[in-house]
Amino acid sequence: MDVHVDTQQQPLLENSPQKIPKTTTQKTIRKAFKGTAYLANLLPTGTVLIFQTLSPALTHRGHCHTQTSKIMAMIFLTFCSLSCFLLSFTDSFRDERGKVRYGVATLNGIWIMDGRIRLPAEEAVKYKLRFIDLFHACGSILVFVAIAMFDQSVVSCLAPKPSEEAKELLVALPIGIGILCSVLFLLFPTQRHGIGFPLSRN
């Protein structure tokens, strides 16, 4: 019995697929997903994880009976807020070997934290500090404050007996901050790829 083997490779597809034009709905959904990716870069997810892990212990689950406990809670909130602020200025790039290098944006360029390499002056200028970075850093702090205001342990520790007006404010203000900052982050997206934000292969 003769077996015929075809040595010529056949393409998997006869014709390469042509680019299908997107509808208005598809374009809107794509922009929404892209905006969500920007939000993931700007929202203080790492800081919030640390906050939610350590907050119950440092606030004694909302029972701060001593002044020292309240001071420790305030220091912890200040530390988390500063973390949100400073992480907004981090950026990353790939060196000539393809390794991801991290740095902090400065007025003159980027200060590289994890290596002794230096970027050429014309390349370093692309990473210099801009006004939008300060805007994003302040917005990141506001988002963290909104999340902290939703935490019952923190509220019970720092304001054990809030008035009715304060209770309403503690409910409405975080929601307003969250919506406002989300819209502003979508309208004015960042170009930075900070610590924890994936960098493309290129």
MDAnalysis code that builds the backbone (N, CA, C; Angstrom):
import MDAnalysis as mda
import numpy as np

u = mda.Universe.empty(606, n_residues=202, atom_resindex=np.repeat(np.arange(202), 3), trajectory=True)
u.add_TopologyAttr("name", ["N", "CA", "C"] * 202)
u.add_TopologyAttr("resid", np.arange(1, 203))
u.add_TopologyAttr("resname", ["MET", "ASP", "VAL", "HIS", "VAL", "ASP", "THR", "GLN", "GLN", "GLN", "PRO", "LEU", "LEU", "GLU", "ASN", "SER", "PRO", "GLN", "LYS", "ILE", "PRO", "LYS", "THR", "THR", "THR", "GLN", "LYS", "THR", "ILE", "ARG", "LYS", "ALA", "PHE", "LYS", "GLY", "THR", "ALA", "TYR", "LEU", "ALA", "ASN", "LEU", "LEU", "PRO", "THR", "GLY", "THR", "VAL", "LEU", "ILE", "PHE", "GLN", "THR", "LEU", "SER", "PRO", "ALA", "LEU", "THR", "HIS", "ARG", "GLY", "HIS", "CYS", "HIS", "THR", "GLN", "THR", "SER", "LYS", "ILE", "MET", "ALA", "MET", "ILE", "PHE", "LEU", "THR", "PHE", "CYS", "SER", "LEU", "SER", "CYS", "PHE", "LEU", "LEU", "SER", "PHE", "THR", "ASP", "SER", "PHE", "ARG", "ASP", "GLU", "ARG", "GLY", "LYS", "VAL", "ARG", "TYR", "GLY", "VAL", "ALA", "THR", "LEU", "ASN", "GLY", "ILE", "TRP", "ILE", "MET", "ASP", "GLY", "ARG", "ILE", "ARG", "LEU", "PRO", "ALA", "GLU", "GLU", "ALA", "VAL", "LYS", "TYR", "LYS", "LEU", "ARG", "PHE", "ILE", "ASP", "LEU", "PHE", "HIS", "ALA", "CYS", "GLY", "SER", "ILE", "LEU", "VAL", "PHE", "VAL", "ALA", "ILE", "ALA", "MET", "PHE", "ASP", "GLN", "SER", "VAL", "VAL", "SER", "CYS", "LEU", "ALA", "PRO", "LYS", "PRO", "SER", "GLU", "GLU", "ALA", "LYS", "GLU", "LEU", "LEU", "VAL", "ALA", "LEU", "PRO", "ILE", "GLY", "ILE", "GLY", "ILE", "LEU", "CYS", "SER", "VAL", "LEU", "PHE", "LEU", "LEU", "PHE", "PRO", "THR", "GLN", "ARG", "HIS", "GLY", "ILE", "GLY", "PHE", "PRO", "LEU", "SER", "ARG", "ASN"])
u.atoms.positions = np.array([
    [0.854, -1.189, 0.000],
    [0.000, 0.000, 0.000],
    [0.887, 1.235, 0.000],
    [0.686, 2.089, -0.959],
    [1.506, 3.290, -1.080],
    [0.881, 4.424, -0.268],
    [1.745, 5.077, 0.508],
    [1.301, 6.231, 1.293],
    [1.897, 7.469, 0.664],
    [1.042, 8.383, 0.312],
    [1.506, 9.626, -0.308],
    [1.641, 10.713, 0.756],
    [2.829, 11.244, 0.868],
    [3.086, 12.309, 1.819],
    [3.281, 13.608, 1.067],
    [2.462, 14.587, 1.417],
    [2.562, 15.905, 0.770],
    [3.597, 16.734, 1.512],
    [4.678, 17.032, 0.842],
    [5.767, 17.782, 1.491],
    [5.548, 19.281, 1.451],
    [4.605, 19.727, 0.644],
    [4.352, 21.164, 0.569],
    [3.464, 21.593, 1.735],
    [3.897, 22.605, 2.409],
    [3.122, 23.103, 3.538],
    [1.993, 23.991, 3.040],
    [0.820, 23.697, 3.522],
    [-0.351, 24.493, 3.161],
    [-0.603, 25.528, 4.247],
    [-0.941, 26.714, 3.895],
    [-1.265, 27.717, 4.916],
    [-2.514, 27.325, 5.684],
    [-2.542, 27.664, 6.955],
    [-3.704, 27.344, 7.776],
    [-4.949, 28.065, 7.286],
    [-4.774, 29.271, 6.834],
    [-5.903, 30.043, 6.314],
    [-5.619, 30.403, 4.871],
    [-6.603, 30.239, 4.034],
    [-6.402, 30.540, 2.623],
    [-6.169, 32.033, 2.412],
    [-6.962, 32.800, 3.038],
    [-6.840, 34.252, 2.912],
    [-6.656, 34.859, 4.293],
    [-5.723, 35.774, 4.417],
    [-5.536, 36.440, 5.703],
    [-6.765, 37.282, 6.011],
    [-7.194, 37.277, 7.270],
    [-8.421, 38.015, 7.605],
    [-8.227, 39.519, 7.423],
    [-9.224, 40.124, 6.842],
    [-9.169, 41.563, 6.637],
    [-9.637, 42.270, 7.909],
    [-9.142, 43.471, 8.076],
    [-9.503, 44.245, 9.264],
    [-10.962, 44.666, 9.176],
    [-11.721, 44.232, 10.189],
    [-13.146, 44.543, 10.212],
    [-13.340, 45.876, 10.928],
    [-14.038, 46.810, 10.311],
    [-14.252, 48.106, 10.987],
    [-15.084, 47.929, 12.248],
    [-14.708, 48.675, 13.287],
    [-15.399, 48.576, 14.579],
    [-16.614, 49.494, 14.594],
    [-17.632, 49.033, 15.285],
    [-18.826, 49.857, 15.457],
    [-18.577, 50.886, 16.559],
    [-19.487, 51.803, 16.699],
    [-19.382, 52.835, 17.740],
    [-19.398, 52.210, 19.130],
    [-20.228, 51.189, 19.303],
    [-20.309, 50.508, 20.600],
    [-18.992, 49.829, 20.944],
    [-18.395, 49.162, 19.951],
    [-17.115, 48.484, 20.180],
    [-16.008, 49.485, 20.515],
    [-16.008, 50.630, 19.861],
    [-15.007, 51.664, 20.146],
    [-15.181, 52.207, 21.566],
    [-16.430, 52.395, 21.968],
    [-16.710, 52.899, 23.319],
    [-16.250, 51.903, 24.373],
    [-16.565, 50.622, 24.150],
    [-16.157, 49.586, 25.105],
    [-14.637, 49.498, 25.183],
    [-13.963, 49.611, 24.023],
    [-12.491, 49.557, 24.019],
    [-11.896, 50.717, 24.810],
    [-12.472, 51.903, 24.646],
    [-11.987, 53.068, 25.405],
    [-12.231, 52.886, 26.901],
    [-13.362, 52.276, 27.234],
    [-13.669, 52.032, 28.653],
    [-12.659, 51.075, 29.274],
    [-12.304, 50.012, 28.545],
    [-11.314, 49.056, 29.056],
    [-9.929, 49.708, 29.156],
    [-9.617, 50.542, 28.174],
    [-8.329, 51.235, 28.214],
    [-8.275, 52.186, 29.401],
    [-9.374, 52.871, 29.660],
    [-9.453, 53.761, 30.815],
    [-9.342, 53.004, 32.116],
    [-9.919, 51.807, 32.168],
    [-9.815, 50.978, 33.367],
    [-8.362, 50.599, 33.628],
    [-7.608, 50.354, 32.550],
    [-6.182, 50.041, 32.716],
    [-5.437, 51.232, 33.308],
    [-5.796, 52.447, 32.883],
    [-5.183, 53.637, 33.471],
    [-5.526, 53.752, 34.948],
    [-6.783, 53.450, 35.295],
    [-7.192, 53.512, 36.700],
    [-6.408, 52.521, 37.540],
    [-6.173, 51.327, 36.990],
    [-5.411, 50.318, 37.728],
    [-3.999, 50.808, 38.013],
    [-3.469, 51.640, 37.117],
    [-2.135, 52.187, 37.338],
    [-2.142, 53.264, 38.410],
    [-3.211, 54.034, 38.505],
    [-3.230, 55.188, 39.400],
    [-3.797, 54.901, 40.781],
    [-4.718, 53.961, 40.884],
    [-5.306, 53.697, 42.184],
    [-4.304, 52.990, 43.084],
    [-4.284, 53.348, 44.353],
    [-3.238, 52.836, 45.268],
    [-3.529, 51.419, 45.746],
    [-3.486, 50.446, 44.830],
    [-3.865, 49.072, 45.186],
    [-2.903, 48.439, 46.179],
    [-1.605, 48.612, 45.969],
    [-0.624, 48.022, 46.888],
    [-0.719, 48.614, 48.278],
    [-0.867, 49.924, 48.338],
    [-0.988, 50.599, 49.634],
    [-2.269, 50.186, 50.345],
    [-3.342, 50.036, 49.584],
    [-4.621, 49.623, 50.184],
    [-4.510, 48.217, 50.757],
    [-3.789, 47.334, 50.072],
    [-3.602, 45.972, 50.581],
    [-2.870, 45.985, 51.921],
    [-1.805, 46.785, 52.012],
    [-1.068, 46.913, 53.282],
    [-1.969, 47.529, 54.355],
    [-2.729, 48.534, 53.962],
    [-3.638, 49.204, 54.900],
    [-4.666, 48.229, 55.470],
    [-5.304, 47.449, 54.593],
    [-6.336, 46.524, 55.054],
    [-5.759, 45.373, 55.880],
    [-4.499, 45.061, 55.648],
    [-3.862, 43.987, 56.425],
    [-3.499, 44.457, 57.827],
    [-2.929, 45.656, 57.936],
    [-2.412, 46.136, 59.224],
    [-3.393, 46.998, 60.014],
    [-4.396, 47.526, 59.342],
    [-5.326, 48.436, 60.008],
    [-6.023, 47.826, 61.230],
    [-6.562, 46.605, 61.140],
    [-7.237, 46.054, 62.332],
    [-6.328, 45.935, 63.548],
    [-5.057, 45.591, 63.309],
    [-4.129, 45.432, 64.436],
    [-3.752, 46.784, 65.035],
    [-3.472, 47.774, 64.181],
    [-3.023, 49.075, 64.687],
    [-4.159, 49.892, 65.299],
    [-5.384, 49.630, 64.893],
    [-6.524, 50.367, 65.460],
    [-7.266, 49.553, 66.513],
    [-6.745, 48.361, 66.841],
    [-7.396, 47.473, 67.820],
    [-8.852, 47.220, 67.444],
    [-9.064, 47.025, 66.123],
    [-10.399, 46.783, 65.564],
    [-11.391, 47.892, 65.943],
    [-10.878, 49.119, 65.955],
    [-11.737, 50.263, 66.221],
    [-11.826, 50.684, 67.669],
    [-11.139, 49.993, 68.570],
    [-11.206, 50.324, 70.002],
    [-9.881, 50.954, 70.445],
    [-9.690, 52.208, 70.115],
    [-8.479, 52.933, 70.507],
    [-8.760, 53.622, 71.849],
    [-8.437, 52.949, 72.933],
    [-8.754, 53.484, 74.259],
    [-7.724, 54.509, 74.747],
    [-6.530, 54.478, 74.179],
    [-5.483, 55.398, 74.637],
    [-5.126, 56.384, 73.536],
    [-4.500, 57.475, 73.942],
    [-4.052, 58.477, 72.976],
    [-2.940, 57.928, 72.094],
    [-2.133, 57.016, 72.651],
    [-1.049, 56.407, 71.875],
    [-1.597, 55.615, 70.699],
    [-2.688, 54.897, 70.925],
    [-3.312, 54.121, 69.847],
    [-3.790, 55.029, 68.722],
    [-4.368, 56.164, 69.081],
    [-4.841, 57.104, 68.067],
    [-3.672, 57.713, 67.291],
    [-2.596, 58.014, 68.007],
    [-1.417, 58.581, 67.335],
    [-0.811, 57.558, 66.380],
    [-0.749, 56.292, 66.812],
    [-0.219, 55.246, 65.934],
    [-1.082, 55.077, 64.690],
    [-2.394, 55.168, 64.838],
    [-3.303, 55.066, 63.695],
    [-3.091, 56.233, 62.732],
    [-2.912, 57.445, 63.292],
    [-2.662, 58.621, 62.444],
    [-1.337, 58.516, 61.704],
    [-0.303, 58.025, 62.397],
    [1.005, 57.840, 61.746],
    [0.899, 56.823, 60.620],
    [0.163, 55.753, 60.869],
    [-0.021, 54.715, 59.851],
    [-0.748, 55.269, 58.630],
    [-1.806, 56.060, 58.840],
    [-2.535, 56.665, 57.727],
    [-1.656, 57.647, 56.959],
    [-0.827, 58.399, 57.686],
    [0.089, 59.343, 57.044],
    [1.116, 58.601, 56.196],
    [1.648, 57.503, 56.734],
    [2.621, 56.694, 55.987],
    [2.001, 56.147, 54.703],
    [0.779, 55.629, 54.781],
    [0.103, 55.090, 53.598],
    [-0.173, 56.193, 52.571],
    [-0.554, 57.377, 53.044],
    [-0.810, 58.500, 52.139],
    [0.465, 58.928, 51.415],
    [1.573, 58.994, 52.152],
    [2.850, 59.339, 51.528],
    [3.282, 58.291, 50.518],
    [2.989, 57.027, 50.827],
    [3.301, 55.949, 49.892],
    [2.541, 56.143, 48.584],
    [1.247, 56.465, 48.671],
    [0.455, 56.722, 47.460],
    [1.040, 57.885, 46.664],
    [1.436, 58.938, 47.382],
    [1.974, 60.132, 46.738],
    [3.286, 59.834, 46.011],
    [4.220, 59.184, 46.693],
    [5.546, 58.939, 46.121],
    [5.526, 57.918, 44.993],
    [4.676, 56.889, 45.115],
    [4.608, 55.868, 44.062],
    [4.071, 56.424, 42.750],
    [3.383, 57.555, 42.805],
    [2.875, 58.173, 41.586],
    [3.993, 58.741, 40.723],
    [5.166, 58.946, 41.299],
    [6.294, 59.517, 40.556],
    [7.250, 58.450, 40.035],
    [6.956, 57.183, 40.290],
    [7.843, 56.128, 39.797],
    [7.541, 55.838, 38.331],
    [8.569, 55.397, 37.633],
    [8.437, 55.057, 36.224],
    [9.395, 53.919, 35.909],
    [9.266, 53.339, 34.733],
    [10.143, 52.236, 34.356],
    [10.427, 52.285, 32.863],
    [11.505, 51.641, 32.469],
    [11.878, 51.558, 31.055],
    [12.739, 50.308, 30.866],
    [12.978, 49.952, 29.625],
    [13.843, 48.809, 29.321],
    [15.204, 49.308, 28.872],
    [16.254, 48.703, 29.445],
    [17.603, 49.088, 29.043],
    [17.982, 48.376, 27.755],
    [19.253, 48.540, 27.345],
    [19.688, 47.970, 26.068],
    [19.653, 46.446, 26.053],
    [19.652, 45.803, 27.230],
    [19.572, 44.336, 27.304],
    [18.137, 43.837, 27.471],
    [17.179, 44.760, 27.521],
    [15.781, 44.371, 27.646],
    [15.297, 44.234, 29.074],
    [16.157, 44.533, 30.054],
    [15.747, 44.444, 31.459],
    [14.946, 45.679, 31.849],
    [13.927, 45.450, 32.678],
    [13.108, 46.568, 33.155],
    [13.837, 47.255, 34.296],
    [14.016, 48.552, 34.171],
    [14.655, 49.366, 35.203],
    [13.636, 50.342, 35.765],
    [13.696, 50.518, 37.081],
    [12.749, 51.413, 37.753],
    [13.449, 52.664, 38.231],
    [12.719, 53.750, 38.223],
    [13.275, 55.013, 38.673],
    [12.197, 55.949, 39.175],
    [12.642, 57.117, 39.619],
    [11.742, 58.155, 40.120],
    [11.908, 59.384, 39.241],
    [10.799, 59.930, 38.796],
    [10.833, 61.118, 37.957],
    [11.317, 62.318, 38.758],
    [12.235, 63.072, 38.169],
    [12.746, 64.304, 38.782],
    [12.559, 65.451, 37.794],
    [12.949, 66.648, 38.212],
    [12.819, 67.814, 37.337],
    [13.749, 67.722, 36.132],
    [14.828, 66.956, 36.254],
    [15.811, 66.853, 35.170],
    [15.683, 65.575, 34.347],
    [14.888, 64.636, 34.788],
    [14.774, 63.370, 34.062],
    [14.290, 62.276, 34.983],
    [15.040, 61.182, 35.032],
    [14.669, 60.057, 35.880],
    [15.882, 59.598, 36.683],
    [15.667, 59.390, 37.967],
    [16.713, 58.864, 38.834],
    [16.509, 57.362, 38.932],
    [17.452, 56.590, 38.419],
    [17.320, 55.137, 38.343],
    [17.693, 54.531, 39.686],
    [16.777, 53.728, 40.237],
    [16.964, 53.171, 41.575],
    [17.724, 51.843, 41.565],
    [17.506, 51.019, 40.546],
    [18.012, 49.648, 40.598],
    [19.115, 49.369, 39.579],
    [20.005, 50.312, 39.403],
    [21.124, 50.088, 38.484],
    [22.012, 51.301, 38.400],
    [23.202, 51.095, 37.851],
    [24.155, 52.198, 37.697],
    [24.159, 52.773, 36.291],
    [23.229, 52.326, 35.477],
    [23.190, 52.832, 34.108],
    [22.650, 54.251, 34.089],
    [22.989, 54.959, 33.039],
    [22.501, 56.329, 32.871],
    [21.927, 56.466, 31.478],
    [20.835, 57.160, 31.404],
    [20.211, 57.412, 30.112],
    [20.841, 58.636, 29.466],
    [20.904, 58.663, 28.152],
    [21.339, 59.895, 27.484],
    [20.402, 61.044, 27.835],
    [20.945, 62.257, 27.789],
    [20.178, 63.435, 28.218],
    [18.879, 63.583, 27.441],
    [18.928, 63.334, 26.117],
    [17.707, 63.508, 25.309],
    [16.666, 62.434, 25.629],
    [17.110, 61.261, 26.087],
    [16.176, 60.202, 26.475],
    [15.632, 60.435, 27.883],
    [16.495, 60.917, 28.784],
    [16.088, 61.141, 30.177],
    [15.040, 62.245, 30.288],
    [15.079, 63.208, 29.367],
    [14.129, 64.325, 29.409],
    [12.688, 63.827, 29.256],
    [12.495, 62.699, 28.551],
    [11.149, 62.167, 28.336],
    [10.485, 61.751, 29.652],
    [11.290, 61.479, 30.676],
    [10.765, 60.991, 31.947],
    [10.706, 62.068, 33.023],
    [10.994, 63.322, 32.667],
    [11.059, 64.351, 33.700],
    [9.691, 64.623, 34.316],
    [9.725, 65.224, 35.494],
    [8.515, 65.502, 36.271],
    [7.676, 66.556, 35.569],
    [6.354, 66.307, 35.551],
    [5.422, 67.243, 34.934],
    [4.298, 67.568, 35.914],
    [3.531, 68.601, 35.591],
    [2.429, 69.014, 36.464],
    [1.382, 67.908, 36.604],
    [1.150, 67.169, 35.533],
    [0.142, 66.098, 35.576],
    [0.514, 65.028, 36.588],
    [1.821, 64.835, 36.830],
    [2.259, 63.853, 37.823],
    [1.829, 64.281, 39.230],
    [1.962, 65.568, 39.516],
    [1.524, 66.091, 40.809],
    [0.010, 65.965, 40.960],
    [-0.712, 66.197, 39.888],
    [-2.166, 66.045, 39.884],
    [-2.561, 64.598, 40.191],
    [-1.886, 63.653, 39.544],
    [-2.178, 62.237, 39.785],
    [-1.797, 61.823, 41.201],
    [-0.705, 62.360, 41.723],
    [-0.273, 62.020, 43.082],
    [-1.298, 62.501, 44.113],
    [-1.787, 63.720, 43.938],
    [-2.805, 64.243, 44.867],
    [-4.111, 63.469, 44.742],
    [-4.475, 63.104, 43.513],
    [-5.677, 62.297, 43.311],
    [-5.558, 60.929, 43.948],
    [-4.371, 60.356, 43.893],
    [-4.137, 59.047, 44.513],
    [-4.309, 59.115, 46.024],
    [-3.835, 60.202, 46.624],
    [-4.033, 60.384, 48.068],
    [-5.517, 60.507, 48.396],
    [-6.251, 61.262, 47.593],
    [-7.686, 61.430, 47.831],
    [-8.426, 60.096, 47.754],
    [-8.041, 59.270, 46.794],
    [-8.682, 57.954, 46.660],
    [-8.385, 57.103, 47.890],
    [-7.134, 57.154, 48.369],
    [-6.798, 56.374, 49.568],
    [-7.579, 56.879, 50.785],
    [-7.705, 58.195, 50.915],
    [-8.465, 58.757, 52.035],
    [-9.925, 58.299, 51.969],
    [-10.478, 58.248, 50.756],
    [-11.859, 57.778, 50.598],
    [-11.987, 56.325, 51.047],
    [-11.010, 55.505, 50.691],
    [-11.034, 54.092, 51.103],
    [-10.898, 53.986, 52.622],
    [-10.027, 54.801, 53.212],
    [-9.835, 54.769, 54.666],
    [-11.100, 55.215, 55.397],
    [-11.857, 56.143, 54.794],
    [-13.093, 56.608, 55.426],
    [-14.186, 55.540, 55.425],
    [-14.063, 54.560, 54.534],
    [-15.010, 53.447, 54.509],
    [-14.649, 52.365, 55.521],
    [-13.429, 52.429, 56.063],
    [-12.973, 51.411, 57.002],
    [-13.537, 51.712, 58.397],
    [-14.356, 50.815, 58.897],
    [-15.011, 51.044, 60.185],
    [-14.028, 51.066, 61.352],
    [-12.938, 50.311, 61.251],
    [-11.942, 50.305, 62.326],
    [-11.305, 51.678, 62.491],
    [-10.951, 52.302, 61.376],
    [-10.321, 53.626, 61.413],
    [-11.307, 54.672, 61.914],
    [-12.534, 54.633, 61.396],
    [-13.548, 55.623, 61.800],
    [-13.861, 55.493, 63.286],
    [-14.028, 54.251, 63.766],
    [-14.338, 54.040, 65.186],
    [-13.179, 54.436, 66.089],
    [-11.960, 54.299, 65.577],
    [-10.781, 54.659, 66.374],
    [-10.624, 56.175, 66.485],
    [-10.730, 56.869, 65.351],
    [-10.466, 58.311, 65.334],
    [-11.700, 59.141, 65.678],
    [-12.881, 58.621, 65.402],
    [-14.121, 59.343, 65.725],
    [-15.117, 58.356, 66.315],
    [-14.945, 58.003, 67.578],
    [-15.801, 56.964, 68.173],
    [-17.273, 57.334, 68.261],
    [-17.592, 58.614, 68.419],
    [-18.994, 59.036, 68.536],
    [-19.267, 60.201, 67.582],
    [-19.356, 59.897, 66.270],
    [-19.608, 60.984, 65.312],
    [-21.054, 61.462, 65.379],
    [-21.237, 62.719, 65.044],
    [-22.594, 63.278, 64.998],
    [-23.317, 62.748, 63.758],
    [-24.610, 63.047, 63.655],
    [-25.399, 62.582, 62.517],
    [-24.883, 63.197, 61.206],
    [-24.498, 64.488, 61.275],
    [-23.948, 65.145, 60.086],
    [-22.639, 64.498, 59.663],
    [-21.813, 64.139, 60.659],
    [-20.537, 63.494, 60.352],
    [-20.754, 62.114, 59.739],
    [-21.757, 61.401, 60.210],
    [-22.065, 60.082, 59.646],
    [-22.476, 60.189, 58.182],
    [-23.303, 61.188, 57.890],
    [-23.720, 61.393, 56.501],
    [-22.534, 61.771, 55.623],
    [-21.650, 62.596, 56.177],
    [-20.459, 63.009, 55.441],
    [-19.537, 61.822, 55.176],
    [-19.400, 60.935, 56.158],
    [-18.534, 59.761, 56.011],
    [-19.064, 58.787, 54.964],
    [-20.353, 58.868, 54.665],
    [-20.934, 58.011, 53.628],
    [-20.850, 58.679, 52.251],
    [-21.199, 59.958, 52.191],
    [-21.296, 60.647, 50.901],
    [-19.935, 61.079, 50.343],
    [-19.043, 61.558, 51.212],
    [-17.772, 62.107, 50.740],
    [-16.897, 61.079, 50.016],
    [-16.693, 59.865, 50.555],
    [-15.856, 58.895, 49.831],
    [-16.406, 58.534, 48.450],
    [-17.742, 58.439, 48.341],
    [-18.339, 58.114, 47.038],
    [-18.082, 59.251, 46.048],
    [-18.260, 60.478, 46.517],
    [-18.000, 61.636, 45.656],
    [-16.554, 61.712, 45.220],
    [-15.631, 61.470, 46.159],
    [-14.197, 61.488, 45.828],
    [-13.879, 60.407, 44.799],
    [-14.419, 59.211, 45.013],
    [-14.149, 58.105, 44.095],
    [-14.618, 58.387, 42.684],
    [-15.843, 58.920, 42.554],
    [-16.383, 59.217, 41.223],
    [-15.593, 60.338, 40.558],
    [-15.322, 61.412, 41.310],
    [-14.603, 62.559, 40.751],
    [-13.206, 62.167, 40.277],
    [-12.462, 61.447, 41.132],
    [-11.094, 61.066, 40.768],
    [-11.073, 60.085, 39.606],
    [-12.033, 59.169, 39.561],
    [-12.091, 58.215, 38.450],
    [-12.308, 58.931, 37.126],
    [-13.222, 59.897, 37.116],
    [-13.483, 60.658, 35.886],
    [-12.258, 61.462, 35.481],
    [-11.616, 62.119, 36.450],
    [-10.443, 62.935, 36.136],
    [-9.279, 62.066, 35.655],
    [-9.117, 60.878, 36.250],
    [-8.050, 59.978, 35.810],
    [-8.295, 59.494, 34.379],
    [-9.558, 59.293, 34.032],
    [-9.881, 58.860, 32.670],
    [-9.677, 59.991, 31.663],
    [-10.011, 61.216, 32.070],
    [-9.853, 62.365, 31.167],
    [-8.396, 62.762, 30.995],
    [-7.600, 62.600, 32.064],
    [-6.185, 62.980, 32.018],
    [-5.336, 61.773, 32.416],
    [-5.184, 60.820, 31.494],
    [-4.443, 59.595, 31.834],
    [-2.945, 59.846, 31.979],
    [-2.287, 58.970, 32.718],
    [-0.851, 59.076, 32.898],
    [-0.117, 58.275, 31.833],
    [1.091, 58.679, 31.531],
    [1.935, 57.942, 30.593],
    [2.999, 57.137, 31.326],
    [2.980, 57.163, 32.632],
    [4.013, 56.481, 33.420],
    [3.667, 55.016, 33.633],
    [4.716, 54.209, 33.726],
    [4.590, 52.789, 34.054],
    [5.331, 52.582, 35.363],
    [4.652, 52.912, 36.455],
    [5.292, 52.844, 37.763],
    [5.457, 51.436, 38.270],
    [5.911, 51.335, 39.516],
    [6.140, 50.038, 40.148],
    [4.811, 49.302, 40.236],
    [4.790, 48.086, 39.733],
    [3.578, 47.280, 39.757],
    [2.731, 47.379, 38.511],
    [3.070, 48.317, 37.610],
    [2.316, 48.455, 36.378],
    [3.092, 47.772, 35.257],
    [2.467, 46.847, 34.506],
    [3.219, 46.095, 33.497],
    [3.749, 46.974, 32.384],
    [4.948, 46.647, 31.942],
    [5.616, 47.383, 30.865],
    [5.608, 46.504, 29.624],
    [5.332, 47.087, 28.487],
    [5.271, 46.310, 27.244],
    [6.667, 45.830, 26.851],
    [6.711, 44.844, 25.979],
    [8.000, 44.284, 25.534],
    [8.831, 45.285, 24.739],
    [8.156, 46.281, 24.182],
    [8.863, 47.283, 23.387],
    [9.277, 48.492, 24.211],
])
